[in-house]
Amino acid sequence: MDSMKRPWFWISVLILCFCFIIHSSFGAFTSISANQSLSGDQTLISEEGVFELGFFKPGNSSNYYIGIWYKKVSQETYVWVANRNKPVPHKHSAKLEISDGNLVLLDGSQKIVWSTNLTFPSSSPVEAVLLDSGNLVLRDRSNATKDFLWQSFDHPTDTWLPGGKIKLNNRTKQPQYLTSWKNSEDPAEGLFSLELDPKGSTAYLILWNKSEQYWTSGSWNGQIFSLVPEMRLNYIYNFTFETNENESYFTYTVYNNSIISRFVMDVSGQIKQFTWLEASQQWNLFWSQPRQQCEVYAFCGAFGICNENSMPSCTCLLGFEPKFQSNWTLKDYSGGCERKTKIHCEDSNSSNGKKDKFQETQNMKLPKNSLSVRAGNAEECQSTCLSNCSCAAYGYDSNGCSIWHENLLNLQQLSQDDSSGETLYLRLAASEFPDSENNKGTTIGIVAGSVGGIGILLAILVMIRRRKRIVQTRKSVEGSLMAYGYRDLQNATRNFSEKLGGGGFGSVFKGTLPDSNVIAVKKLEGIGQGEKQFRTEVSTIGTVQHVNLVRLRGFCSEGARKLLVYDYMPNSSLNSHLFQENRFEILDWEMRYQIALGTARGLTYLHEKCRDCIIHCDIKPENILLDAGFCPKIADFGLAKLVGRDFSRVLTTMRGTRGYLAPEWISGVAITAKADVYSYGMMLFEFVSGRRNSEPSVDGRVKFFPTWATNVVIQGGNMPSLLDPKLEGNADMDEVARILKVAAWCVQDDETQRPSMGQVVQILEGVSGIKLPPVPRSLKLFLEEDQANIVFFTDSNSSSNQSHR
């Protein structure tokens, strides 16, 4: 009997051995210890399967690296690279193992490529473990609770994960760097890095080549970095700054552990905070600095031009071409541009008598490293540059003559409407110019990447004035924007017989085009503000498109007749449903939530995705239109303001609607996009209550709803009591609480404490968590006045049905 069992015993042993070999060759480890190695396709996986470590090859690169990536994220996203500057050619001949108390990477010839390089390696058995935080650690195998012998969090590459540090050694003043990849296919150290100021200012700096500073966070004031006001909105991230005699460092965590977030020193030279959107399977950009790509030092390299309004952002000056075209394809512009043709004084083969010439390039932001020289006029300035072979360009203006030697860095092309632009005269070989030109060169300006909407409008108006009227064969402007004749629109609306609504600037009428498309025609009334609103609307909504913005089809401008043509919205405006005007359909809670989310997405596009930040200035239910599927469309851009992307403010005497105005606007302060955030927050309260914020409650008591609702949320009170009675309690109370928390954050008195609309979208999508908000001081004042039986009323002009106003 024993003899019969014995063969099966040995077969079982062989099967187990075979399985072990298969696992060792292709499987995943939970740790690496002595006498073990990782090679080929083997990986090390964290306990909960959040992160994975192994060999990888980025893009079309032929090199292999040991790195860490997200295992649960569908997009390949690497967060740490061991041998970033020393790749290995083959992953099957290389191996990662424990040797003499260190974790080492060996190439095919068994040469050490990378090591944890401990000065005093442990004499006890050690193991390498990948934690669910993304931290690779080397620890004492016999006592895992001891401090780590080594950890990757102390040696970050381009990514800063929650729980990690970017620190400064206070004894040696040696900073720890977060350094970008060279390009998307090369994780070698790039030119851009983040460090904690070694001079002790408690500020983080972004450096080019670890020498030129081009951004600072400002000093830590105990709560935020002074030049990063967004940090006040800390209901998503928990920030901590620590300092002692040994080190200073900043760290952060996320309140909701289900949120996947990473902070990156990007190849663009910008620091970026990303969060993972599981629903759309993509990374969402949460925050970045510097805001403008062209603020990054030498981003386009020598003789490269940066243009915020073009894609890609970098081009070469006329007469130049990329020095390394393959790198430019990978968006690595650091190599800059080189001359196509040598200039006369550098070319020993050039024909006698030919001199270099100068190319005039207009509307430029010029490099700062100029040399001022004496010159009585522009001709003397040009002659001075021409006489020096190292002079690459010159400029002449009211401040005199400036010349630039050698490489030109940080050139930027400005838009045509930017009055700060200057003219650069670039030195080129004579052969770069047609023979018919004289030695003064040619005047060919670089055309800006995009023309401002107002400039387009003016050109259109000139064209229209030259015609008696535009017939039904309409001209296309900006692709889909059409110029209509007044008689065409008069016929389409049956002589403006079916009025949809009206407001301060005119009335809106329903019409049908000859192609059967139904339209809404806004007929502006009054030459003064009507003309201004007409220009504003065409120059903003006429140049942008988004699923949550109303589509402007075209316009009519014939003398004093100013009309705007939109897609018709069959479900009218939000206020008609929300406040039950004219017995419109009651919006259920799910629909209200989706409308709130869609509106937030539209505002995010205006504030963060357009070339210029567009502040709507009049967000309210009347200006949220609903299409056939109840998809929200933000309308009425007559008060909109265009501002820059560097926290610019705009001072405007125009006012939106009382009851939705931010306190800083009421007080006369120049506003930012946070004024729209405030209006949006006030509107969210109305999504919940189904009534105007300032109206008495159903029980007849005088209550300012935002104050009442915020107090109920903070104190954990009776949430259903806040809900619109018409819903009969049919609502997701978690979503109701989320909406009210967002609303309370949006209406904070201090605009820096309000979220951006992008952050609002993340919260409503459930990607980001949200803490309990404080009760804004202005709402507390309303509460005191409520108690004194003071009733607040909204603007009597704020009601309309289809307000394309």
C-alpha positions in Angstrom: 0.0 0.0 0.0 2.8 2.4 0.9 4.6 1.6 -2.4 1.4 2.5 -4.3 1.1 5.9 -2.5 4.7 6.8 -2.9 4.6 7.6 -6.7 1.6 9.9 -6.2 3.5 11.6 -3.4 6.5 12.4 -5.6 4.2 13.5 -8.4 2.6 16.0 -6.0 6.0 17.3 -5.0 7.0 17.8 -8.6 3.8 19.6 -9.3 4.3 21.9 -6.4 7.9 22.6 -7.5 6.7 23.3 -11.0 4.1 25.7 -9.7 6.8 27.5 -7.7 8.9 27.8 -10.7 6.0 29.2 -12.8 5.2 31.7 -10.0 8.8 32.7 -9.7 9.1 33.3 -13.4 5.8 35.1 -14.1 4.0 35.7 -10.8 3.9 38.6 -8.4 5.7 38.9 -5.0 4.5 40.6 -1.8 8.1 41.1 -0.7 11.7 40.5 -1.8 14.1 39.0 0.7 17.6 37.4 0.6 17.9 34.7 -2.1 15.0 36.1 -4.0 15.2 38.3 -7.1 12.7 40.1 -9.4 13.3 39.9 -13.1 11.4 40.0 -16.5 7.7 40.3 -16.0 7.7 39.6 -12.3 6.3 42.3 -10.1 6.0 43.3 -6.5 2.4 44.2 -5.4 1.2 46.1 -2.4 -1.0 44.3 0.1 -4.3 45.7 -1.1 -3.2 45.7 -4.7 -3.1 49.5 -5.0 0.5 49.8 -6.4 2.8 47.6 -8.4 6.5 47.6 -8.9 8.5 46.0 -11.8 10.3 46.6 -15.0 8.6 48.9 -17.5 9.4 50.5 -20.9 7.8 54.0 -21.4 6.3 54.6 -24.8 8.5 53.7 -27.7 11.6 53.7 -25.7 14.0 50.7 -26.0 15.2 51.1 -22.4 13.9 49.4 -19.2 13.4 50.9 -15.8 12.4 49.7 -12.3 9.4 51.7 -11.4 6.2 51.9 -9.4 2.8 52.4 -11.0 -0.9 52.4 -10.0 -2.3 48.8 -10.4 -6.0 49.9 -10.2 -5.8 52.8 -12.6 -6.4 51.9 -16.3 -4.0 54.5 -17.6 -0.3 53.6 -17.3 0.8 56.1 -14.6 4.3 55.8 -13.1 4.9 57.5 -9.7 8.5 56.5 -9.0 11.5 55.3 -11.0 14.6 53.8 -9.4 17.2 53.9 -12.2 15.8 56.9 -14.0 19.3 58.0 -15.2 20.7 54.5 -15.8 18.3 52.3 -17.8 19.0 48.7 -18.6 18.6 47.3 -22.1 16.9 44.0 -21.2 14.5 43.2 -18.4 15.0 39.4 -18.5 18.8 39.6 -17.9 18.5 42.3 -15.3 17.3 41.6 -11.7 16.3 43.4 -8.5 17.5 41.7 -5.4 18.8 42.0 -1.8 22.6 42.1 -1.5 24.6 42.9 1.6 21.7 44.5 3.3 20.8 46.8 0.3 18.2 46.5 -2.5 20.2 46.6 -5.7 19.4 46.5 -9.5 21.9 44.5 -11.5 22.2 44.6 -15.3 22.9 41.6 -17.5 26.6 41.6 -16.7 25.8 41.6 -13.0 27.0 45.2 -12.6 25.1 47.3 -10.0 23.1 49.9 -11.9 21.2 51.2 -8.8 21.2 50.7 -5.1 19.6 51.9 -1.9 23.2 52.6 -1.0 22.8 52.4 2.8 26.0 53.6 4.5 25.4 51.2 7.4 23.4 48.3 6.1 21.6 46.1 8.6 23.3 43.0 9.8 19.8 41.4 10.3 17.8 39.9 7.5 16.0 42.6 5.5 13.1 42.6 3.0 11.8 45.0 0.4 8.0 45.7 0.6 5.7 47.9 -1.4 3.1 49.6 0.8 -0.4 50.6 -0.3 0.7 54.3 0.0 3.1 53.7 -3.0 6.1 53.8 -0.7 8.8 51.1 -1.4 10.5 50.3 1.9 13.5 48.3 3.1 12.9 47.0 6.6 14.2 44.6 9.2 12.5 41.3 8.5 12.5 40.2 12.1 11.0 43.4 13.4 8.7 45.1 10.8 7.5 47.7 13.4 11.0 49.2 13.5 11.7 52.4 11.5 12.4 51.7 7.9 16.0 51.3 6.9 15.3 53.0 3.6 12.1 54.3 1.8 11.4 55.6 -1.7 9.4 58.5 -0.1 12.8 59.9 0.9 13.9 59.7 -2.8 11.0 61.0 -4.9 11.4 61.4 -8.6 8.7 63.5 -10.4 5.6 62.5 -8.3 4.7 63.4 -4.7 2.1 61.0 -3.3 -0.1 61.6 -0.2 2.0 61.0 2.9 5.3 61.8 1.2 7.5 64.7 1.9 9.5 67.3 0.0 12.0 68.3 2.6 15.0 70.5 3.4 17.9 69.2 5.6 18.3 72.1 8.1 21.8 71.0 9.0 23.3 70.8 5.6 20.8 73.1 3.8 20.5 70.5 1.1 17.0 70.5 -0.4 15.2 67.4 -1.7 14.1 67.8 -5.3 10.9 66.8 -7.1 12.3 66.7 -10.7 10.4 66.3 -13.9 11.0 63.6 -16.5 13.0 64.7 -19.5 10.0 63.9 -21.8 7.1 61.5 -21.9 9.4 58.6 -22.9 12.5 59.4 -20.9 12.2 59.4 -17.1 15.7 60.8 -16.8 16.0 64.0 -14.7 14.5 66.9 -16.7 15.2 70.6 -16.4 12.4 71.5 -14.0 12.4 70.9 -10.2 10.6 71.8 -7.0 12.4 72.4 -3.8 11.9 73.9 -0.3 13.8 77.2 -0.3 17.3 76.4 1.3 17.5 80.1 2.4 14.9 79.3 5.1 11.9 81.3 3.7 9.5 78.3 4.2 8.5 78.7 0.6 8.6 76.2 -2.2 10.3 77.2 -5.4 10.2 75.9 -9.0 13.6 76.0 -10.7 14.9 75.6 -14.2 18.1 73.6 -14.3 18.2 74.0 -10.5 19.4 77.6 -11.0 16.7 79.9 -12.4 13.7 80.4 -10.1 10.4 81.2 -12.0 7.7 80.5 -9.4 7.3 80.5 -5.6 4.5 79.4 -3.3 5.2 82.2 -0.9 6.0 81.6 2.7 4.0 79.3 5.0 1.8 81.3 7.4 0.6 78.5 9.5 -2.4 77.6 7.4 -1.5 78.1 3.7 1.4 79.2 1.5 0.8 82.9 1.0 0.7 82.8 -2.8 -1.5 79.7 -3.0 -4.8 81.0 -1.7 -6.6 77.9 -3.0 -5.2 76.0 0.0 -7.8 77.7 2.2 -10.3 75.3 0.6 -8.9 72.4 2.6 -11.9 70.1 2.8 -10.2 67.7 0.2 -6.6 67.8 1.3 -5.1 67.9 4.8 -2.0 70.0 4.7 0.9 70.0 7.3 4.1 71.9 7.5 6.7 70.7 10.0 10.1 72.1 10.9 12.7 71.2 13.5 16.5 71.4 13.9 17.0 68.5 11.5 14.6 69.1 8.7 11.6 71.1 7.4 9.0 69.6 5.2 5.5 69.8 3.9 3.2 66.9 3.6 -0.4 66.2 2.7 -3.1 63.6 2.9 -6.6 63.2 1.5 -9.6 63.2 3.8 -11.3 60.5 1.7 -9.0 57.5 1.3 -10.9 56.4 -1.7 -9.6 59.4 -3.7 -6.6 58.7 -5.8 -4.5 61.8 -6.0 -0.9 62.7 -7.1 1.2 65.8 -7.3 3.6 66.0 -10.2 6.5 68.1 -11.4 5.4 67.9 -15.0 7.5 67.9 -18.1 5.7 71.2 -18.9 7.6 72.8 -16.1 4.3 73.2 -14.1 3.4 71.5 -10.9 0.1 69.7 -11.2 -2.3 68.1 -8.8 -4.4 65.3 -10.4 -7.3 63.2 -9.2 -8.5 60.0 -10.8 -12.0 60.0 -12.2 -13.2 56.4 -12.2 -16.4 57.1 -14.1 -14.6 58.5 -17.1 -11.3 56.5 -16.6 -9.1 59.6 -16.8 -7.0 61.9 -14.7 -8.5 65.2 -13.9 -6.3 68.3 -13.4 -7.2 69.7 -10.0 -4.7 72.5 -9.8 -1.5 73.7 -11.5 1.1 76.5 -11.2 2.3 78.6 -12.9 -1.0 79.1 -14.6 0.4 80.1 -17.9 2.6 77.7 -19.9 4.7 80.7 -21.1 5.6 81.6 -17.5 7.8 78.6 -17.4 11.5 79.6 -17.8 13.0 78.8 -21.2 10.2 76.3 -21.9 10.7 76.6 -25.7 14.5 76.7 -25.5 16.9 79.0 -27.4 15.2 80.9 -30.3 11.9 79.3 -29.6 8.7 81.3 -29.3 6.0 80.5 -26.7 2.4 81.2 -27.6 -0.4 80.6 -25.1 -2.9 80.7 -28.0 -1.4 77.9 -30.2 -1.0 74.2 -30.0 1.8 73.3 -29.6 2.8 76.2 -27.4 6.3 76.3 -29.0 7.4 77.3 -32.5 10.8 78.5 -33.9 11.6 82.0 -35.0 11.6 82.6 -38.7 14.8 81.2 -40.2 15.2 78.6 -37.4 14.2 75.0 -37.0 14.0 72.6 -34.0 17.5 71.4 -33.0 16.2 68.0 -32.0 12.9 67.3 -33.9 12.4 63.9 -32.3 12.4 65.6 -28.8 9.9 68.2 -30.0 7.6 65.4 -31.1 7.7 64.3 -27.5 6.9 67.8 -26.3 10.5 68.3 -25.0 11.3 71.8 -26.4 14.3 72.4 -24.2 16.8 71.9 -27.0 15.4 75.0 -28.7 16.0 76.0 -32.3 19.0 76.5 -34.5 19.6 78.5 -37.6 18.8 77.0 -41.0 21.5 79.2 -42.6 24.6 80.6 -41.0 24.8 84.3 -40.7 27.4 86.1 -42.8 30.1 86.7 -40.2 30.0 83.0 -39.2 30.1 81.6 -42.7 33.5 81.5 -44.2 32.0 80.5 -47.6 29.6 83.4 -47.8 29.9 85.7 -50.8 31.6 89.0 -50.4 29.5 92.0 -50.2 26.5 90.3 -48.7 25.5 91.4 -45.2 23.2 90.0 -42.6 19.7 91.5 -42.4 17.1 91.8 -39.7 13.7 90.3 -39.6 11.0 92.4 -37.8 8.8 90.3 -35.5 6.0 92.2 -33.8 4.0 91.9 -30.6 6.7 90.1 -28.7 7.5 89.8 -25.0 11.2 90.2 -25.2 13.9 88.4 -23.2 15.2 90.3 -20.1 18.9 89.6 -20.5 19.4 92.6 -22.9 22.4 94.9 -23.1 21.7 98.6 -23.3 23.9 100.5 -25.8 24.0 104.1 -26.9 22.3 104.9 -30.1 20.8 108.1 -31.4 18.2 106.3 -33.6 17.1 102.9 -34.8 19.6 102.9 -37.7 22.5 103.4 -35.2 21.1 100.6 -33.0 20.9 98.2 -36.0 24.5 99.1 -37.1 25.8 98.4 -33.6 24.3 95.0 -33.6 25.4 94.3 -37.1 29.0 95.1 -36.3 29.1 92.4 -33.5 28.9 88.8 -34.8 27.6 87.6 -31.4 24.6 90.0 -31.5 21.6 87.9 -32.4 18.9 90.6 -32.2 18.2 94.2 -31.3 15.2 96.3 -30.2 14.7 100.1 -30.3 12.0 102.0 -28.5 11.5 105.0 -26.2 14.0 103.5 -23.7 16.7 103.5 -26.4 18.7 100.6 -27.9 18.9 97.1 -26.6 20.8 94.2 -28.0 20.9 90.5 -27.2 24.0 88.3 -27.5 24.1 84.5 -28.2 20.9 82.6 -27.4 17.5 84.2 -27.1 15.4 82.7 -24.2 11.9 83.3 -23.0 10.5 84.8 -26.2 6.7 85.0 -26.1 4.2 85.9 -28.8 1.5 88.1 -27.5 -2.0 88.5 -28.9 -2.7 91.5 -31.1 -4.8 93.3 -28.5 -2.0 93.2 -25.9 -0.6 96.7 -25.8 2.5 95.6 -23.9 4.0 93.8 -27.0 7.3 95.1 -28.4 9.2 94.6 -31.7 12.2 92.4 -32.0 14.7 92.7 -34.9 16.2 89.3 -35.5 19.5 88.8 -37.3 19.3 86.4 -40.2 21.5 85.6 -43.2 20.9 87.7 -46.3 20.0 84.6 -48.2 16.9 84.2 -46.0 15.4 87.3 -47.7 14.3 87.7 -51.3 16.9 89.5 -53.5 14.6 92.4 -54.2 14.8 93.6 -50.5 17.2 96.1 -49.3 19.6 95.7 -46.4 17.1 97.0 -43.9 15.4 93.7 -44.1 11.7 92.9 -44.4 8.9 93.7 -42.2 6.9 90.5 -41.7 5.2 90.3 -38.3 4.3 87.1 -36.6 0.6 86.8 -36.6 -0.9 86.0 -33.2 -2.2 82.4 -32.8 -5.8 83.5 -32.4 -7.8 86.7 -33.0 -9.8 88.2 -30.2 -13.6 87.9 -30.5 -14.1 91.6 -30.4 -11.7 92.1 -33.3 -13.6 89.6 -35.3 -16.9 91.3 -34.5 -15.6 94.7 -35.6 -14.4 93.3 -38.9 -17.9 91.7 -39.4 -19.6 94.9 -38.6 -17.6 96.8 -41.2 -18.5 94.1 -43.8 -22.2 94.4 -42.8 -22.2 98.2 -43.1 -20.9 98.0 -46.6 -24.0 96.0 -47.6 -27.6 97.2 -47.8 -28.7 94.0 -46.2 -27.7 90.3 -45.9 -30.0 88.0 -47.9 -31.0 84.5 -47.0 -27.7 83.1 -48.3 -26.0 83.9 -45.0 -22.2 84.2 -44.6 -20.5 82.0 -42.1 -18.3 83.6 -39.4 -16.0 81.7 -37.1 -17.1 78.4 -38.6 -20.7 78.3 -37.2 -21.5 81.9 -36.4 -23.9 83.3 -39.0 -24.7 86.9 -40.0 -28.5 87.1 -40.6 -30.5 89.8 -42.4 -33.1 91.6 -40.4 -35.8 90.7 -42.8 -34.8 87.1 -42.6 -35.3 87.1 -38.8 -38.5 89.1 -39.2 -39.9 86.4 -41.4 -38.6 83.6 -39.2 -40.4 85.0 -36.1 -43.5 86.0 -38.0 -42.8 89.6 -37.3 -41.8 88.9 -33.7 -45.2 87.6 -32.8 -44.4 84.8 -30.3 -42.7 86.3 -27.3 -40.8 83.9 -25.0 -39.6 86.3 -22.4 -38.0 89.6 -21.7 -35.6 91.6 -19.6 -33.6 94.7 -19.2 -32.0 94.6 -22.6 -34.9 93.5 -24.7 -37.2 90.6 -25.6 -36.8 87.1 -26.8 -39.0 85.6 -29.6 -39.5 82.1 -31.0 -38.8 81.6 -34.7 -38.3 78.9 -37.4 -35.6 79.1 -40.1 -36.2 78.0 -43.7 -34.4 74.7 -42.9 -37.0 74.1 -40.2 -34.6 74.7 -37.3 -36.3 76.3 -34.4 -34.5 79.4 -32.9 -34.8 81.9 -30.2 -34.2 85.5 -31.3 -33.1 88.1 -28.7 -34.1 91.5 -29.9 -32.0 94.1 -28.1 -33.7 97.4 -27.4 -32.0 100.7 -26.7 -28.8 101.9 -28.4 -26.7 102.4 -25.2 -26.4 99.3 -23.1 -28.0 97.2 -25.9 -25.0 97.9 -28.2 -22.5 97.0 -25.4 -24.4 93.8 -24.5 -24.5 92.8 -28.2 -20.7 93.2 -28.5 -20.1 91.4 -25.2 -22.3 88.5 -26.1 -20.8 87.9 -29.5 -17.3 88.2 -28.3 -17.8 85.6 -25.5 -20.4 83.0 -26.2 -19.8 83.4 -30.0 -16.3 82.1 -29.7 -16.7 79.1 -27.3 -18.7 75.9 -27.4 -19.6 73.5 -24.6 -22.5 71.1 -24.0 -23.6 73.2 -21.0 -23.4 76.6 -22.7 -26.2 77.9 -24.9 -25.3 77.9 -28.6 -25.2 81.2 -30.3 -26.1 80.6 -34.0 -25.5 84.1 -35.2 -26.5 87.7 -35.1 -28.0 90.6 -37.1 -26.6 94.1 -37.0 -28.2 96.6 -39.3 -28.0 100.2 -38.0 -29.7 100.3 -34.7 -31.2 96.9 -35.1 -29.2 94.4 -33.0 -30.4 90.8 -32.7 -28.9 87.6 -31.4 -29.9 84.1 -32.6 -29.8 81.1 -30.4 -30.9 77.5 -30.4 -34.4 77.2 -29.1 -34.7 75.6 -25.7 -38.1 73.8 -25.5 -38.1 73.4 -21.7 -37.6 77.1 -21.1 -35.5 78.3 -18.2 -34.8 76.7 -14.8 -36.8 79.2 -12.8 -40.0 78.2 -14.6 -39.7 74.7 -13.3 -38.0 75.4 -10.0 -40.5 78.0 -8.8 -43.5 76.5 -10.6 -44.2 79.5 -12.8 -46.9 79.0 -15.4 -47.4 75.4 -14.2 -44.3 73.9 -15.7 -43.3 70.4 -14.9 -41.9 69.8 -11.4 -38.3 68.8 -11.5 -37.6 65.7 -9.4 -34.5 65.5 -7.2 -32.4 63.4 -9.6 -33.0 66.0 -12.4 -32.2 68.9 -10.1 -28.9 67.2 -9.1 -27.9 66.6 -12.8 -28.8 70.2 -13.7 -26.6 71.5 -10.8 -23.8 69.3 -12.0 -24.2 70.3 -15.7 -24.2 74.0 -14.7 -21.0 73.5 -12.7 -19.4 71.9 -15.7 -20.3 74.8 -17.9 -18.9 77.3 -15.5 -15.7 75.2 -15.1 -15.3 75.5 -18.9 -15.7 79.3 -18.8 -13.4 79.8 -15.9 -10.7 77.2 -16.5 -10.8 75.8 -20.0 -11.2 78.8 -22.3 -8.2 80.8 -23.6 -9.2 83.7 -21.4 -11.2 83.2 -18.1 -14.8 84.3 -18.8 -16.7 85.5 -15.7 -20.4 85.3 -16.5 -21.5 87.9 -13.9 -25.2 86.9 -13.8 -25.7 83.3 -12.7 -29.3 82.7 -11.6 -32.1 80.2 -12.5 -33.4 82.6 -15.2 -30.1 82.2 -17.1 -30.0 78.4 -17.0 -32.0 77.1 -20.0 -33.1 73.5 -20.5 -33.1 71.7 -23.8 -35.5 68.9 -24.8 -33.6 66.4 -22.5 -33.4 68.9 -19.6 -29.7 69.3 -20.2 -28.8 72.7 -18.7 -27.4 75.5 -20.9 -25.9 78.6 -19.3 -27.2 81.7 -21.2 -27.1 85.5 -21.2 -23.5 86.6 -21.5 -24.4 90.3 -21.8 -22.6 91.1 -18.6 -19.7 88.7 -19.1 -16.1 89.8 -18.5 -12.9 88.3 -20.0 -9.9 88.3 -17.8 -6.4 86.7 -17.9 -5.4 83.5 -16.2 -3.0 84.9 -13.5 -5.6 85.5 -10.8 -6.6 88.7 -12.7 -9.5 90.8 -11.4 -11.8 93.0 -13.4 -13.5 96.1 -12.1 -17.0 96.6 -13.4 -19.8 99.0 -12.5 -22.3 96.6 -14.1 -24.2 94.6 -11.5 -25.9 91.2 -11.8 -29.1 90.3 -9.9 -29.6 91.2 -6.3 -29.8 88.1 -4.1 -27.0 86.4 -6.1 -24.3 89.1 -5.8 -21.1 88.3 -4.0 -20.3 90.6 -1.1 -17.0 91.9 -2.6 -18.9 92.9 -5.7 -21.5 94.8 -3.7 -18.7 96.7 -1.9 -17.1 97.8 -5.2 -14.1 95.6 -5.2 -12.7 94.2 -8.5 -14.1 90.7 -9.0 -12.7 87.3 -10.0 -14.4 84.1 -11.2 -15.2 83.5 -7.5 -18.1 86.0 -8.0 -19.8 83.4 -10.2 -19.1 80.7 -7.6 -21.0 82.8 -5.0 -24.0 83.2 -7.4 -23.9 79.5 -8.1 -23.9 78.7 -4.4 -27.0 80.9 -3.8 -28.7 79.1 -6.7 -27.9 75.7 -5.2 -29.9 76.6 -2.0 -32.9 77.2 -4.3 -32.4 73.8 -6.0 -33.1 72.3 -2.5 -35.9 74.5 -1.3 -37.8 75.1 -4.6 -38.3 78.7 -3.7 -36.4 82.0 -3.8 -33.9 82.3 -1.0 -35.5 85.5 0.2 -39.1 84.3 0.3 -40.8 83.3 3.5 -40.9 79.6 4.3 -44.0 77.5 3.6 -45.1 77.8 7.2 -45.2 81.6 6.9 -42.2 82.2 9.2 -39.6 84.6 8.0 -36.4 82.6 7.3 -33.5 83.3 5.1 -33.1 79.8 3.7 -29.3 79.7 3.2 -28.7 80.6 6.8 -31.3 78.1 8.0 -30.1 75.3 5.8 -26.4 75.8 6.7 -27.2 75.7 10.4 -29.2 72.5 10.0 -26.4 70.8 8.0 -23.7 71.8 10.5 -25.8 70.8 13.6 -27.0 67.5 12.0 -30.6 68.6 12.2 -33.7 67.5 10.3 -32.6 67.4 6.6 -35.9 66.5 5.1 -37.4 69.7 6.6 -35.2 71.6 4.1 -36.5 69.9 1.0 -39.0 71.4 -1.5 -42.4 70.1 -0.3 -43.3 69.4 -3.9 -40.8 66.6 -3.9 -42.7 64.9 -1.1 -39.5 63.7 0.5 -38.3 61.8 -2.6 -34.6 62.7 -2.6 -31.3 61.1 -1.8 -30.5 62.8 1.5 -26.7 62.2 1.1 -26.9 64.2 -2.2 -29.0 66.9 -0.5 -26.4 67.2 2.3 -23.6 67.4 -0.3 -25.4 70.1 -2.3 -26.0 72.2 0.8 -22.4 71.8 2.0 -21.1 72.9 -1.5 -23.6 75.8 -1.5 -22.3 77.0 2.0 -18.7 76.8 0.8 -19.5 78.7 -2.3 -21.1 81.6 -0.4 -18.2 82.2 2.0 -17.5 85.9 2.6 -13.8 85.4 1.9 -13.6 84.5 -1.8 -10.3 82.6 -1.3 -12.3 80.1 0.8 -14.7 79.4 -2.0 -14.0 76.4 -4.2 -13.2 76.7 -7.8 -16.0 75.4 -10.1 -13.7 72.5 -11.1 -13.5 71.5 -7.5 -17.3 71.8 -7.2 -17.7 69.4 -10.2 -15.4 66.9 -8.5 -17.4 67.0 -5.3 -20.8 66.7 -7.0 -19.4 63.7 -9.0 -18.4 62.1 -5.8 -14.7 62.1 -6.7 -13.8 64.4 -3.8 -15.1 64.6 -0.2 -16.2 67.7 1.5 -16.0 68.8 5.2 -18.7 70.7 7.1 -18.5 74.4 6.2 -18.5 77.3 8.6 -21.5 79.7 8.6 -20.5 82.8 6.6 -20.6 86.0 8.6 -23.0 87.5 6.0 -25.4 84.6 6.6 -25.2 85.1 10.3 -26.3 88.8 9.8 -29.2 87.6 7.8 -30.1 85.3 10.7 -30.1 88.2 13.1 -32.3 90.2 10.7 -34.6 87.2 10.3 -35.1 87.2 14.0 -36.0 90.8 13.8 -38.7 89.9 11.3 -37.1 91.6 8.4 -38.2 90.1 5.1 -35.8 90.2 2.1 -37.1 90.5 -1.4 -35.4 89.7 -4.7 -35.0 92.0 -7.7 -38.4 92.5 -9.2 -36.8 92.4 -12.7 -35.4 88.9 -12.1 -38.3 86.9 -13.5 -38.7 85.7 -17.1 -39.7 82.5 -18.8 -37.2 82.0 -21.6 -34.4 84.4 -20.5 -31.8 84.5 -23.3 -31.2 87.9 -21.8 
